[in-house]
Amino acid sequence: MAEREYSRYAQKAIKRFYDNRDQIDEQRLSELVTNLYLAEGEKKSKKLWESAGELMERLNVPPSRIEHILTKRDPAILAEVVQDIQKGLIRPAPKPKPGDAPAAEK
């Protein structure tokens, strides 16, 4: 696949997005709690829970806790995770430093 050339402006915007992805994911997860409380219909609810699972993985929530939450499907339990993230009890994975090779290449 050909590598795409981005303008300097676009490169900076992309960099800012990835630099702030943890905060963006945290915000989206808290919005999902509200949406899950208000969700009507199995299909919509299922999609919201899938999104919540993906966000929790990116936010470094322990896999056992993710499994428990997705099994119970209770927005109140998900809200507790959001509170733990906001309190700093669950910390995102450290960001790789520029120049570090991904773990798969080491």
Helices and strands as residue ranges (DSSP letters): H 8-19, H 21-38, H 42-58, H 63-72, H 75-87, G 103-105
